[in-house]
Amino acid sequence: MARKGERKLFLFGRYSLALLLPKRWLTELGAKAGTIVSLEMDRARKRIVVRFGAEQPSIKSRKSADHKSSDEPDWEPIKEL
């Protein structure tokens, strides 16, 4: 069953489209936090199609092997003139 809703669309340029979907709509469609959502325009039916992709990979912060933490900074203060 399709549910109709009204939402304002913002056009930028000739072919670009910006649309903010309400959180309630996305949760009803089954989108979770981190899910990639793409919007496509179906010109034949004059509708916007919402497609869900794979979830974004989690970002892990790792320090490089070359980086060594030290108490002393790498810089020296400038001498007074």
mmJSON file of the N, C-alpha and C atoms, coordinates in Angstrom:
{"data_MODEL":{"atom_site":{
"group_PDB":["ATOM","ATOM","ATOM","ATOM","ATOM","ATOM","ATOM","ATOM","ATOM","ATOM","ATOM","ATOM","ATOM","ATOM","ATOM","ATOM","ATOM","ATOM","ATOM","ATOM","ATOM","ATOM","ATOM","ATOM","ATOM","ATOM","ATOM","ATOM","ATOM","ATOM","ATOM","ATOM","ATOM","ATOM","ATOM","ATOM","ATOM","ATOM","ATOM","ATOM","ATOM","ATOM","ATOM","ATOM","ATOM","ATOM","ATOM","ATOM","ATOM","ATOM","ATOM","ATOM","ATOM","ATOM","ATOM","ATOM","ATOM","ATOM","ATOM","ATOM","ATOM","ATOM","ATOM","ATOM","ATOM","ATOM","ATOM","ATOM","ATOM","ATOM","ATOM","ATOM","ATOM","ATOM","ATOM","ATOM","ATOM","ATOM","ATOM","ATOM","ATOM","ATOM","ATOM","ATOM","ATOM","ATOM","ATOM","ATOM","ATOM","ATOM","ATOM","ATOM","ATOM","ATOM","ATOM","ATOM","ATOM","ATOM","ATOM","ATOM","ATOM","ATOM","ATOM","ATOM","ATOM","ATOM","ATOM","ATOM","ATOM","ATOM","ATOM","ATOM","ATOM","ATOM","ATOM","ATOM","ATOM","ATOM","ATOM","ATOM","ATOM","ATOM","ATOM","ATOM","ATOM","ATOM","ATOM","ATOM","ATOM","ATOM","ATOM","ATOM","ATOM","ATOM","ATOM","ATOM","ATOM","ATOM","ATOM","ATOM","ATOM","ATOM","ATOM","ATOM","ATOM","ATOM","ATOM","ATOM","ATOM","ATOM","ATOM","ATOM","ATOM","ATOM","ATOM","ATOM","ATOM","ATOM","ATOM","ATOM","ATOM","ATOM","ATOM","ATOM","ATOM","ATOM","ATOM","ATOM","ATOM","ATOM","ATOM","ATOM","ATOM","ATOM","ATOM","ATOM","ATOM","ATOM","ATOM","ATOM","ATOM","ATOM","ATOM","ATOM","ATOM","ATOM","ATOM","ATOM","ATOM","ATOM","ATOM","ATOM","ATOM","ATOM","ATOM","ATOM","ATOM","ATOM","ATOM","ATOM","ATOM","ATOM","ATOM","ATOM","ATOM","ATOM","ATOM","ATOM","ATOM","ATOM","ATOM","ATOM","ATOM","ATOM","ATOM","ATOM","ATOM","ATOM","ATOM","ATOM","ATOM","ATOM","ATOM","ATOM","ATOM","ATOM","ATOM","ATOM","ATOM","ATOM","ATOM","ATOM","ATOM","ATOM","ATOM","ATOM","ATOM","ATOM","ATOM","ATOM","ATOM","ATOM","ATOM"],
"id":[1,2,3,4,5,6,7,8,9,10,11,12,13,14,15,16,17,18,19,20,21,22,23,24,25,26,27,28,29,30,31,32,33,34,35,36,37,38,39,40,41,42,43,44,45,46,47,48,49,50,51,52,53,54,55,56,57,58,59,60,61,62,63,64,65,66,67,68,69,70,71,72,73,74,75,76,77,78,79,80,81,82,83,84,85,86,87,88,89,90,91,92,93,94,95,96,97,98,99,100,101,102,103,104,105,106,107,108,109,110,111,112,113,114,115,116,117,118,119,120,121,122,123,124,125,126,127,128,129,130,131,132,133,134,135,136,137,138,139,140,141,142,143,144,145,146,147,148,149,150,151,152,153,154,155,156,157,158,159,160,161,162,163,164,165,166,167,168,169,170,171,172,173,174,175,176,177,178,179,180,181,182,183,184,185,186,187,188,189,190,191,192,193,194,195,196,197,198,199,200,201,202,203,204,205,206,207,208,209,210,211,212,213,214,215,216,217,218,219,220,221,222,223,224,225,226,227,228,229,230,231,232,233,234,235,236,237,238,239,240,241,242,243],
"type_symbol":["N","C","C","N","C","C","N","C","C","N","C","C","N","C","C","N","C","C","N","C","C","N","C","C","N","C","C","N","C","C","N","C","C","N","C","C","N","C","C","N","C","C","N","C","C","N","C","C","N","C","C","N","C","C","N","C","C","N","C","C","N","C","C","N","C","C","N","C","C","N","C","C","N","C","C","N","C","C","N","C","C","N","C","C","N","C","C","N","C","C","N","C","C","N","C","C","N","C","C","N","C","C","N","C","C","N","C","C","N","C","C","N","C","C","N","C","C","N","C","C","N","C","C","N","C","C","N","C","C","N","C","C","N","C","C","N","C","C","N","C","C","N","C","C","N","C","C","N","C","C","N","C","C","N","C","C","N","C","C","N","C","C","N","C","C","N","C","C","N","C","C","N","C","C","N","C","C","N","C","C","N","C","C","N","C","C","N","C","C","N","C","C","N","C","C","N","C","C","N","C","C","N","C","C","N","C","C","N","C","C","N","C","C","N","C","C","N","C","C","N","C","C","N","C","C","N","C","C","N","C","C","N","C","C","N","C","C","N","C","C","N","C","C"],
"label_atom_id":["N","CA","C","N","CA","C","N","CA","C","N","CA","C","N","CA","C","N","CA","C","N","CA","C","N","CA","C","N","CA","C","N","CA","C","N","CA","C","N","CA","C","N","CA","C","N","CA","C","N","CA","C","N","CA","C","N","CA","C","N","CA","C","N","CA","C","N","CA","C","N","CA","C","N","CA","C","N","CA","C","N","CA","C","N","CA","C","N","CA","C","N","CA","C","N","CA","C","N","CA","C","N","CA","C","N","CA","C","N","CA","C","N","CA","C","N","CA","C","N","CA","C","N","CA","C","N","CA","C","N","CA","C","N","CA","C","N","CA","C","N","CA","C","N","CA","C","N","CA","C","N","CA","C","N","CA","C","N","CA","C","N","CA","C","N","CA","C","N","CA","C","N","CA","C","N","CA","C","N","CA","C","N","CA","C","N","CA","C","N","CA","C","N","CA","C","N","CA","C","N","CA","C","N","CA","C","N","CA","C","N","CA","C","N","CA","C","N","CA","C","N","CA","C","N","CA","C","N","CA","C","N","CA","C","N","CA","C","N","CA","C","N","CA","C","N","CA","C","N","CA","C","N","CA","C","N","CA","C","N","CA","C","N","CA","C","N","CA","C","N","CA","C","N","CA","C","N","CA","C","N","CA","C"],
"label_alt_id":[null,null,null,null,null,null,null,null,null,null,null,null,null,null,null,null,null,null,null,null,null,null,null,null,null,null,null,null,null,null,null,null,null,null,null,null,null,null,null,null,null,null,null,null,null,null,null,null,null,null,null,null,null,null,null,null,null,null,null,null,null,null,null,null,null,null,null,null,null,null,null,null,null,null,null,null,null,null,null,null,null,null,null,null,null,null,null,null,null,null,null,null,null,null,null,null,null,null,null,null,null,null,null,null,null,null,null,null,null,null,null,null,null,null,null,null,null,null,null,null,null,null,null,null,null,null,null,null,null,null,null,null,null,null,null,null,null,null,null,null,null,null,null,null,null,null,null,null,null,null,null,null,null,null,null,null,null,null,null,null,null,null,null,null,null,null,null,null,null,null,null,null,null,null,null,null,null,null,null,null,null,null,null,null,null,null,null,null,null,null,null,null,null,null,null,null,null,null,null,null,null,null,null,null,null,null,null,null,null,null,null,null,null,null,null,null,null,null,null,null,null,null,null,null,null,null,null,null,null,null,null,null,null,null,null,null,null,null,null,null,null,null,null],
"label_comp_id":["MET","MET","MET","ALA","ALA","ALA","ARG","ARG","ARG","LYS","LYS","LYS","GLY","GLY","GLY","GLU","GLU","GLU","ARG","ARG","ARG","LYS","LYS","LYS","LEU","LEU","LEU","PHE","PHE","PHE","LEU","LEU","LEU","PHE","PHE","PHE","GLY","GLY","GLY","ARG","ARG","ARG","TYR","TYR","TYR","SER","SER","SER","LEU","LEU","LEU","ALA","ALA","ALA","LEU","LEU","LEU","LEU","LEU","LEU","LEU","LEU","LEU","PRO","PRO","PRO","LYS","LYS","LYS","ARG","ARG","ARG","TRP","TRP","TRP","LEU","LEU","LEU","THR","THR","THR","GLU","GLU","GLU","LEU","LEU","LEU","GLY","GLY","GLY","ALA","ALA","ALA","LYS","LYS","LYS","ALA","ALA","ALA","GLY","GLY","GLY","THR","THR","THR","ILE","ILE","ILE","VAL","VAL","VAL","SER","SER","SER","LEU","LEU","LEU","GLU","GLU","GLU","MET","MET","MET","ASP","ASP","ASP","ARG","ARG","ARG","ALA","ALA","ALA","ARG","ARG","ARG","LYS","LYS","LYS","ARG","ARG","ARG","ILE","ILE","ILE","VAL","VAL","VAL","VAL","VAL","VAL","ARG","ARG","ARG","PHE","PHE","PHE","GLY","GLY","GLY","ALA","ALA","ALA","GLU","GLU","GLU","GLN","GLN","GLN","PRO","PRO","PRO","SER","SER","SER","ILE","ILE","ILE","LYS","LYS","LYS","SER","SER","SER","ARG","ARG","ARG","LYS","LYS","LYS","SER","SER","SER","ALA","ALA","ALA","ASP","ASP","ASP","HIS","HIS","HIS","LYS","LYS","LYS","SER","SER","SER","SER","SER","SER","ASP","ASP","ASP","GLU","GLU","GLU","PRO","PRO","PRO","ASP","ASP","ASP","TRP","TRP","TRP","GLU","GLU","GLU","PRO","PRO","PRO","ILE","ILE","ILE","LYS","LYS","LYS","GLU","GLU","GLU","LEU","LEU","LEU"],
"label_asym_id":["A","A","A","A","A","A","A","A","A","A","A","A","A","A","A","A","A","A","A","A","A","A","A","A","A","A","A","A","A","A","A","A","A","A","A","A","A","A","A","A","A","A","A","A","A","A","A","A","A","A","A","A","A","A","A","A","A","A","A","A","A","A","A","A","A","A","A","A","A","A","A","A","A","A","A","A","A","A","A","A","A","A","A","A","A","A","A","A","A","A","A","A","A","A","A","A","A","A","A","A","A","A","A","A","A","A","A","A","A","A","A","A","A","A","A","A","A","A","A","A","A","A","A","A","A","A","A","A","A","A","A","A","A","A","A","A","A","A","A","A","A","A","A","A","A","A","A","A","A","A","A","A","A","A","A","A","A","A","A","A","A","A","A","A","A","A","A","A","A","A","A","A","A","A","A","A","A","A","A","A","A","A","A","A","A","A","A","A","A","A","A","A","A","A","A","A","A","A","A","A","A","A","A","A","A","A","A","A","A","A","A","A","A","A","A","A","A","A","A","A","A","A","A","A","A","A","A","A","A","A","A","A","A","A","A","A","A","A","A","A","A","A","A"],
"label_entity_id":["1","1","1","1","1","1","1","1","1","1","1","1","1","1","1","1","1","1","1","1","1","1","1","1","1","1","1","1","1","1","1","1","1","1","1","1","1","1","1","1","1","1","1","1","1","1","1","1","1","1","1","1","1","1","1","1","1","1","1","1","1","1","1","1","1","1","1","1","1","1","1","1","1","1","1","1","1","1","1","1","1","1","1","1","1","1","1","1","1","1","1","1","1","1","1","1","1","1","1","1","1","1","1","1","1","1","1","1","1","1","1","1","1","1","1","1","1","1","1","1","1","1","1","1","1","1","1","1","1","1","1","1","1","1","1","1","1","1","1","1","1","1","1","1","1","1","1","1","1","1","1","1","1","1","1","1","1","1","1","1","1","1","1","1","1","1","1","1","1","1","1","1","1","1","1","1","1","1","1","1","1","1","1","1","1","1","1","1","1","1","1","1","1","1","1","1","1","1","1","1","1","1","1","1","1","1","1","1","1","1","1","1","1","1","1","1","1","1","1","1","1","1","1","1","1","1","1","1","1","1","1","1","1","1","1","1","1","1","1","1","1","1","1"],
"label_seq_id":[1,1,1,2,2,2,3,3,3,4,4,4,5,5,5,6,6,6,7,7,7,8,8,8,9,9,9,10,10,10,11,11,11,12,12,12,13,13,13,14,14,14,15,15,15,16,16,16,17,17,17,18,18,18,19,19,19,20,20,20,21,21,21,22,22,22,23,23,23,24,24,24,25,25,25,26,26,26,27,27,27,28,28,28,29,29,29,30,30,30,31,31,31,32,32,32,33,33,33,34,34,34,35,35,35,36,36,36,37,37,37,38,38,38,39,39,39,40,40,40,41,41,41,42,42,42,43,43,43,44,44,44,45,45,45,46,46,46,47,47,47,48,48,48,49,49,49,50,50,50,51,51,51,52,52,52,53,53,53,54,54,54,55,55,55,56,56,56,57,57,57,58,58,58,59,59,59,60,60,60,61,61,61,62,62,62,63,63,63,64,64,64,65,65,65,66,66,66,67,67,67,68,68,68,69,69,69,70,70,70,71,71,71,72,72,72,73,73,73,74,74,74,75,75,75,76,76,76,77,77,77,78,78,78,79,79,79,80,80,80,81,81,81],
"pdbx_PDB_ins_code":[null,null,null,null,null,null,null,null,null,null,null,null,null,null,null,null,null,null,null,null,null,null,null,null,null,null,null,null,null,null,null,null,null,null,null,null,null,null,null,null,null,null,null,null,null,null,null,null,null,null,null,null,null,null,null,null,null,null,null,null,null,null,null,null,null,null,null,null,null,null,null,null,null,null,null,null,null,null,null,null,null,null,null,null,null,null,null,null,null,null,null,null,null,null,null,null,null,null,null,null,null,null,null,null,null,null,null,null,null,null,null,null,null,null,null,null,null,null,null,null,null,null,null,null,null,null,null,null,null,null,null,null,null,null,null,null,null,null,null,null,null,null,null,null,null,null,null,null,null,null,null,null,null,null,null,null,null,null,null,null,null,null,null,null,null,null,null,null,null,null,null,null,null,null,null,null,null,null,null,null,null,null,null,null,null,null,null,null,null,null,null,null,null,null,null,null,null,null,null,null,null,null,null,null,null,null,null,null,null,null,null,null,null,null,null,null,null,null,null,null,null,null,null,null,null,null,null,null,null,null,null,null,null,null,null,null,null,null,null,null,null,null,null],
"Cartn_x":[0.84,0.0,0.889,0.653,1.454,0.819,1.682,1.21,1.655,0.74,1.074,1.381,2.33,2.68,3.18,3.102,3.564,4.807,5.768,7.02,7.555,8.15,8.68,9.989,10.142,11.357,12.112,13.418,14.253,15.108,15.021,15.792,17.01,18.165,19.408,19.977,20.061,20.588,19.542,20.012,19.091,18.57,19.446,19.039,19.199,19.689,19.928,18.675,18.573,17.388,17.817,17.332,17.602,16.272,16.223,14.984,15.336,14.652,14.858,13.691,13.991,12.946,12.776,11.56,11.347,11.853,12.343,12.865,11.777,10.57,9.458,9.227,9.328,9.156,10.25,11.485,12.61,12.517,12.084,11.955,10.827,9.755,8.668,9.095,10.024,10.533,11.595,12.076,13.045,14.481,14.715,16.082,16.61,17.854,18.506,19.579,20.14,21.21,22.412,22.952,24.105,23.756,22.479,22.071,22.204,22.76,22.901,21.571,21.045,19.758,20.001,19.526,19.652,18.261,18.128,16.856,17.015,16.079,16.101,14.771,14.832,13.616,13.112,11.889,11.242,10.385,10.938,10.25,9.001,8.987,7.817,6.602,6.811,5.698,5.594,6.574,6.641,6.663,7.607,7.769,9.237,9.481,10.833,10.923,11.917,12.101,13.207,12.937,13.922,14.531,15.864,16.557,17.528,17.586,18.481,19.677,20.873,22.095,22.662,23.905,24.578,24.862,24.994,25.29,26.737,26.993,28.341,29.227,30.47,31.377,31.713,31.907,32.24,33.664,33.874,35.182,35.977,37.142,38.015,39.197,39.45,40.587,41.791,42.792,44.02,45.186,46.127,47.332,48.293,49.034,49.992,51.152,51.855,52.959,54.122,54.262,55.368,55.135,53.902,53.576,53.877,54.698,55.006,54.577,53.784,53.355,54.455,54.695,55.708,55.174,55.769,55.339,55.848,57.008,57.595,57.111,56.741,56.328,57.529,57.278,58.345,58.843,58.26,58.645,59.409,60.168,60.918,60.389,60.34,59.854,60.825,60.275,61.1,61.758,63.059,63.795,63.358,63.404,63.034,64.089,63.662,64.595,65.177],
"Cartn_y":[-1.169,0.0,1.237,2.115,3.331,4.435,5.18,6.297,7.583,8.489,9.746,10.779,11.617,12.69,13.884,15.03,16.24,16.735,17.138,17.649,18.693,19.756,20.796,20.322,20.627,20.294,21.579,21.512,22.663,22.349,23.174,22.96,23.871,23.296,24.047,23.762,24.751,24.524,23.889,23.27,22.737,21.35,20.456,19.071,18.604,19.437,18.989,19.166,18.326,18.326,18.04,18.815,18.571,18.307,17.238,16.852,16.345,16.85,16.4,15.506,14.225,13.281,13.295,13.284,13.242,11.924,11.992,10.805,9.741,10.172,9.228,8.395,9.035,8.312,7.268,7.659,6.735,5.546,5.773,4.651,3.719,4.272,3.421,2.602,3.136,2.403,1.377,1.431,0.447,0.913,2.206,2.721,2.823,2.41,2.512,3.586,3.938,4.929,4.398,5.196,4.798,4.175,4.006,3.421,4.46,4.058,4.955,4.989,6.193,6.375,7.206,6.719,7.485,7.781,8.964,9.386,9.432,8.839,8.847,9.369,10.112,10.674,9.736,9.267,8.445,9.385,9.823,10.823,10.263,8.971,8.373,8.413,8.113,8.102,9.395,10.29,11.561,11.325,10.475,10.154,10.166,10.311,10.177,8.813,8.038,6.683,6.707,6.133,6.043,4.647,4.584,3.296,3.236,2.07,1.866,1.054,1.506,0.787,0.102,-0.3,-0.951,0.078,-0.402,0.501,0.952,2.154,2.699,1.937,1.692,1.006,1.905,1.298,2.092,2.609,3.807,4.444,4.107,3.548,3.214,4.169,4.786,5.693,4.915,4.83,4.14,5.088,5.022,5.817,5.065,5.819,5.169,4.609,3.654,3.005,3.967,4.952,5.909,6.927,7.151,8.168,7.653,8.408,8.064,9.236,8.966,10.045,10.325,11.587,11.983,13.158,13.364,14.459,15.8,15.798,17.039,17.32,18.555,18.888,18.921,18.855,18.845,20.24,21.249,22.604,23.237,24.278,25.038,26.46,27.102,28.483,29.434,30.512,31.515,32.389,32.632,33.472,34.919,35.638,37.049,37.846,38.911,39.761,40.824],
"Cartn_z":[0.0,0.0,0.0,-0.909,-1.016,-0.187,0.453,1.254,0.574,0.353,-0.29,0.78,0.472,1.384,0.603,1.189,0.535,1.244,0.453,0.999,0.035,0.55,-0.32,-0.948,-2.215,-2.94,-3.232,-3.212,-3.491,-4.711,-5.732,-6.95,-6.954,-7.249,-7.36,-8.744,-9.59,-10.924,-11.824,-12.894,-13.894,-13.547,-13.089,-12.865,-11.42,-10.55,-9.178,-8.327,-7.326,-6.474,-5.047,-4.115,-2.702,-2.014,-1.257,-0.585,0.799,1.789,3.155,3.541,3.735,4.125,5.637,6.124,7.569,8.166,9.38,10.063,10.215,10.435,10.612,9.345,8.178,6.92,6.756,7.055,6.879,7.828,9.054,9.989,9.571,9.008,8.514,7.303,6.51,5.352,5.735,6.974,7.441,7.398,7.246,7.224,8.646,8.836,10.139,10.07,11.206,11.246,10.479,9.593,8.794,7.46,7.162,5.887,4.778,3.655,2.516,1.771,1.597,0.927,-0.329,-1.475,-2.712,-3.257,-3.806,-4.392,-5.904,-6.611,-8.07,-8.575,-9.663,-10.253,-11.337,-11.206,-12.221,-13.063,-14.182,-15.005,-15.676,-15.962,-16.618,-15.699,-14.439,-13.48,-12.668,-12.857,-12.129,-10.625,-10.204,-8.789,-8.42,-7.153,-6.623,-5.962,-6.372,-5.863,-4.815,-3.657,-2.579,-2.617,-2.756,-2.787,-1.617,-0.999,0.13,-0.33,0.034,-0.305,0.919,0.809,1.932,3.018,4.236,5.341,5.258,5.732,5.695,6.663,6.272,7.191,8.372,9.518,10.697,10.571,11.037,10.938,12.189,11.982,13.097,13.079,14.194,14.265,14.779,13.922,14.294,14.114,15.005,14.859,13.953,13.166,12.28,13.096,12.538,13.243,13.44,12.545,12.653,13.761,14.116,15.111,16.516,17.216,18.604,19.472,20.444,21.328,22.343,22.554,23.527,24.326,25.47,26.328,25.816,25.171,24.684,23.263,22.998,21.631,20.69,19.405,18.406,18.066,18.61,18.271,19.418,19.085,20.095,20.098,21.255,21.3,20.604,20.044,19.369,20.423,20.227,21.186,21.048,22.148,22.128,21.39,20.7,19.96,20.838],
"occupancy":[1.0,1.0,1.0,1.0,1.0,1.0,1.0,1.0,1.0,1.0,1.0,1.0,1.0,1.0,1.0,1.0,1.0,1.0,1.0,1.0,1.0,1.0,1.0,1.0,1.0,1.0,1.0,1.0,1.0,1.0,1.0,1.0,1.0,1.0,1.0,1.0,1.0,1.0,1.0,1.0,1.0,1.0,1.0,1.0,1.0,1.0,1.0,1.0,1.0,1.0,1.0,1.0,1.0,1.0,1.0,1.0,1.0,1.0,1.0,1.0,1.0,1.0,1.0,1.0,1.0,1.0,1.0,1.0,1.0,1.0,1.0,1.0,1.0,1.0,1.0,1.0,1.0,1.0,1.0,1.0,1.0,1.0,1.0,1.0,1.0,1.0,1.0,1.0,1.0,1.0,1.0,1.0,1.0,1.0,1.0,1.0,1.0,1.0,1.0,1.0,1.0,1.0,1.0,1.0,1.0,1.0,1.0,1.0,1.0,1.0,1.0,1.0,1.0,1.0,1.0,1.0,1.0,1.0,1.0,1.0,1.0,1.0,1.0,1.0,1.0,1.0,1.0,1.0,1.0,1.0,1.0,1.0,1.0,1.0,1.0,1.0,1.0,1.0,1.0,1.0,1.0,1.0,1.0,1.0,1.0,1.0,1.0,1.0,1.0,1.0,1.0,1.0,1.0,1.0,1.0,1.0,1.0,1.0,1.0,1.0,1.0,1.0,1.0,1.0,1.0,1.0,1.0,1.0,1.0,1.0,1.0,1.0,1.0,1.0,1.0,1.0,1.0,1.0,1.0,1.0,1.0,1.0,1.0,1.0,1.0,1.0,1.0,1.0,1.0,1.0,1.0,1.0,1.0,1.0,1.0,1.0,1.0,1.0,1.0,1.0,1.0,1.0,1.0,1.0,1.0,1.0,1.0,1.0,1.0,1.0,1.0,1.0,1.0,1.0,1.0,1.0,1.0,1.0,1.0,1.0,1.0,1.0,1.0,1.0,1.0,1.0,1.0,1.0,1.0,1.0,1.0,1.0,1.0,1.0,1.0,1.0,1.0,1.0,1.0,1.0,1.0,1.0,1.0],
"B_iso_or_equiv":[0.0,0.0,0.0,0.0,0.0,0.0,0.0,0.0,0.0,0.0,0.0,0.0,0.0,0.0,0.0,0.0,0.0,0.0,0.0,0.0,0.0,0.0,0.0,0.0,0.0,0.0,0.0,0.0,0.0,0.0,0.0,0.0,0.0,0.0,0.0,0.0,0.0,0.0,0.0,0.0,0.0,0.0,0.0,0.0,0.0,0.0,0.0,0.0,0.0,0.0,0.0,0.0,0.0,0.0,0.0,0.0,0.0,0.0,0.0,0.0,0.0,0.0,0.0,0.0,0.0,0.0,0.0,0.0,0.0,0.0,0.0,0.0,0.0,0.0,0.0,0.0,0.0,0.0,0.0,0.0,0.0,0.0,0.0,0.0,0.0,0.0,0.0,0.0,0.0,0.0,0.0,0.0,0.0,0.0,0.0,0.0,0.0,0.0,0.0,0.0,0.0,0.0,0.0,0.0,0.0,0.0,0.0,0.0,0.0,0.0,0.0,0.0,0.0,0.0,0.0,0.0,0.0,0.0,0.0,0.0,0.0,0.0,0.0,0.0,0.0,0.0,0.0,0.0,0.0,0.0,0.0,0.0,0.0,0.0,0.0,0.0,0.0,0.0,0.0,0.0,0.0,0.0,0.0,0.0,0.0,0.0,0.0,0.0,0.0,0.0,0.0,0.0,0.0,0.0,0.0,0.0,0.0,0.0,0.0,0.0,0.0,0.0,0.0,0.0,0.0,0.0,0.0,0.0,0.0,0.0,0.0,0.0,0.0,0.0,0.0,0.0,0.0,0.0,0.0,0.0,0.0,0.0,0.0,0.0,0.0,0.0,0.0,0.0,0.0,0.0,0.0,0.0,0.0,0.0,0.0,0.0,0.0,0.0,0.0,0.0,0.0,0.0,0.0,0.0,0.0,0.0,0.0,0.0,0.0,0.0,0.0,0.0,0.0,0.0,0.0,0.0,0.0,0.0,0.0,0.0,0.0,0.0,0.0,0.0,0.0,0.0,0.0,0.0,0.0,0.0,0.0,0.0,0.0,0.0,0.0,0.0,0.0,0.0,0.0,0.0,0.0,0.0,0.0],
"pdbx_formal_charge":[null,null,null,null,null,null,null,null,null,null,null,null,null,null,null,null,null,null,null,null,null,null,null,null,null,null,null,null,null,null,null,null,null,null,null,null,null,null,null,null,null,null,null,null,null,null,null,null,null,null,null,null,null,null,null,null,null,null,null,null,null,null,null,null,null,null,null,null,null,null,null,null,null,null,null,null,null,null,null,null,null,null,null,null,null,null,null,null,null,null,null,null,null,null,null,null,null,null,null,null,null,null,null,null,null,null,null,null,null,null,null,null,null,null,null,null,null,null,null,null,null,null,null,null,null,null,null,null,null,null,null,null,null,null,null,null,null,null,null,null,null,null,null,null,null,null,null,null,null,null,null,null,null,null,null,null,null,null,null,null,null,null,null,null,null,null,null,null,null,null,null,null,null,null,null,null,null,null,null,null,null,null,null,null,null,null,null,null,null,null,null,null,null,null,null,null,null,null,null,null,null,null,null,null,null,null,null,null,null,null,null,null,null,null,null,null,null,null,null,null,null,null,null,null,null,null,null,null,null,null,null,null,null,null,null,null,null,null,null,null,null,null,null],
"auth_seq_id":[1,1,1,2,2,2,3,3,3,4,4,4,5,5,5,6,6,6,7,7,7,8,8,8,9,9,9,10,10,10,11,11,11,12,12,12,13,13,13,14,14,14,15,15,15,16,16,16,17,17,17,18,18,18,19,19,19,20,20,20,21,21,21,22,22,22,23,23,23,24,24,24,25,25,25,26,26,26,27,27,27,28,28,28,29,29,29,30,30,30,31,31,31,32,32,32,33,33,33,34,34,34,35,35,35,36,36,36,37,37,37,38,38,38,39,39,39,40,40,40,41,41,41,42,42,42,43,43,43,44,44,44,45,45,45,46,46,46,47,47,47,48,48,48,49,49,49,50,50,50,51,51,51,52,52,52,53,53,53,54,54,54,55,55,55,56,56,56,57,57,57,58,58,58,59,59,59,60,60,60,61,61,61,62,62,62,63,63,63,64,64,64,65,65,65,66,66,66,67,67,67,68,68,68,69,69,69,70,70,70,71,71,71,72,72,72,73,73,73,74,74,74,75,75,75,76,76,76,77,77,77,78,78,78,79,79,79,80,80,80,81,81,81],
"auth_comp_id":["MET","MET","MET","ALA","ALA","ALA","ARG","ARG","ARG","LYS","LYS","LYS","GLY","GLY","GLY","GLU","GLU","GLU","ARG","ARG","ARG","LYS","LYS","LYS","LEU","LEU","LEU","PHE","PHE","PHE","LEU","LEU","LEU","PHE","PHE","PHE","GLY","GLY","GLY","ARG","ARG","ARG","TYR","TYR","TYR","SER","SER","SER","LEU","LEU","LEU","ALA","ALA","ALA","LEU","LEU","LEU","LEU","LEU","LEU","LEU","LEU","LEU","PRO","PRO","PRO","LYS","LYS","LYS","ARG","ARG","ARG","TRP","TRP","TRP","LEU","LEU","LEU","THR","THR","THR","GLU","GLU","GLU","LEU","LEU","LEU","GLY","GLY","GLY","ALA","ALA","ALA","LYS","LYS","LYS","ALA","ALA","ALA","GLY","GLY","GLY","THR","THR","THR","ILE","ILE","ILE","VAL","VAL","VAL","SER","SER","SER","LEU","LEU","LEU","GLU","GLU","GLU","MET","MET","MET","ASP","ASP","ASP","ARG","ARG","ARG","ALA","ALA","ALA","ARG","ARG","ARG","LYS","LYS","LYS","ARG","ARG","ARG","ILE","ILE","ILE","VAL","VAL","VAL","VAL","VAL","VAL","ARG","ARG","ARG","PHE","PHE","PHE","GLY","GLY","GLY","ALA","ALA","ALA","GLU","GLU","GLU","GLN","GLN","GLN","PRO","PRO","PRO","SER","SER","SER","ILE","ILE","ILE","LYS","LYS","LYS","SER","SER","SER","ARG","ARG","ARG","LYS","LYS","LYS","SER","SER","SER","ALA","ALA","ALA","ASP","ASP","ASP","HIS","HIS","HIS","LYS","LYS","LYS","SER","SER","SER","SER","SER","SER","ASP","ASP","ASP","GLU","GLU","GLU","PRO","PRO","PRO","ASP","ASP","ASP","TRP","TRP","TRP","GLU","GLU","GLU","PRO","PRO","PRO","ILE","ILE","ILE","LYS","LYS","LYS","GLU","GLU","GLU","LEU","LEU","LEU"],
"auth_asym_id":["A","A","A","A","A","A","A","A","A","A","A","A","A","A","A","A","A","A","A","A","A","A","A","A","A","A","A","A","A","A","A","A","A","A","A","A","A","A","A","A","A","A","A","A","A","A","A","A","A","A","A","A","A","A","A","A","A","A","A","A","A","A","A","A","A","A","A","A","A","A","A","A","A","A","A","A","A","A","A","A","A","A","A","A","A","A","A","A","A","A","A","A","A","A","A","A","A","A","A","A","A","A","A","A","A","A","A","A","A","A","A","A","A","A","A","A","A","A","A","A","A","A","A","A","A","A","A","A","A","A","A","A","A","A","A","A","A","A","A","A","A","A","A","A","A","A","A","A","A","A","A","A","A","A","A","A","A","A","A","A","A","A","A","A","A","A","A","A","A","A","A","A","A","A","A","A","A","A","A","A","A","A","A","A","A","A","A","A","A","A","A","A","A","A","A","A","A","A","A","A","A","A","A","A","A","A","A","A","A","A","A","A","A","A","A","A","A","A","A","A","A","A","A","A","A","A","A","A","A","A","A","A","A","A","A","A","A","A","A","A","A","A","A"],
"auth_atom_id":["N","CA","C","N","CA","C","N","CA","C","N","CA","C","N","CA","C","N","CA","C","N","CA","C","N","CA","C","N","CA","C","N","CA","C","N","CA","C","N","CA","C","N","CA","C","N","CA","C","N","CA","C","N","CA","C","N","CA","C","N","CA","C","N","CA","C","N","CA","C","N","CA","C","N","CA","C","N","CA","C","N","CA","C","N","CA","C","N","CA","C","N","CA","C","N","CA","C","N","CA","C","N","CA","C","N","CA","C","N","CA","C","N","CA","C","N","CA","C","N","CA","C","N","CA","C","N","CA","C","N","CA","C","N","CA","C","N","CA","C","N","CA","C","N","CA","C","N","CA","C","N","CA","C","N","CA","C","N","CA","C","N","CA","C","N","CA","C","N","CA","C","N","CA","C","N","CA","C","N","CA","C","N","CA","C","N","CA","C","N","CA","C","N","CA","C","N","CA","C","N","CA","C","N","CA","C","N","CA","C","N","CA","C","N","CA","C","N","CA","C","N","CA","C","N","CA","C","N","CA","C","N","CA","C","N","CA","C","N","CA","C","N","CA","C","N","CA","C","N","CA","C","N","CA","C","N","CA","C","N","CA","C","N","CA","C","N","CA","C","N","CA","C","N","CA","C","N","CA","C","N","CA","C"],
"pdbx_PDB_model_num":[1,1,1,1,1,1,1,1,1,1,1,1,1,1,1,1,1,1,1,1,1,1,1,1,1,1,1,1,1,1,1,1,1,1,1,1,1,1,1,1,1,1,1,1,1,1,1,1,1,1,1,1,1,1,1,1,1,1,1,1,1,1,1,1,1,1,1,1,1,1,1,1,1,1,1,1,1,1,1,1,1,1,1,1,1,1,1,1,1,1,1,1,1,1,1,1,1,1,1,1,1,1,1,1,1,1,1,1,1,1,1,1,1,1,1,1,1,1,1,1,1,1,1,1,1,1,1,1,1,1,1,1,1,1,1,1,1,1,1,1,1,1,1,1,1,1,1,1,1,1,1,1,1,1,1,1,1,1,1,1,1,1,1,1,1,1,1,1,1,1,1,1,1,1,1,1,1,1,1,1,1,1,1,1,1,1,1,1,1,1,1,1,1,1,1,1,1,1,1,1,1,1,1,1,1,1,1,1,1,1,1,1,1,1,1,1,1,1,1,1,1,1,1,1,1,1,1,1,1,1,1,1,1,1,1,1,1,1,1,1,1,1,1]
}}}
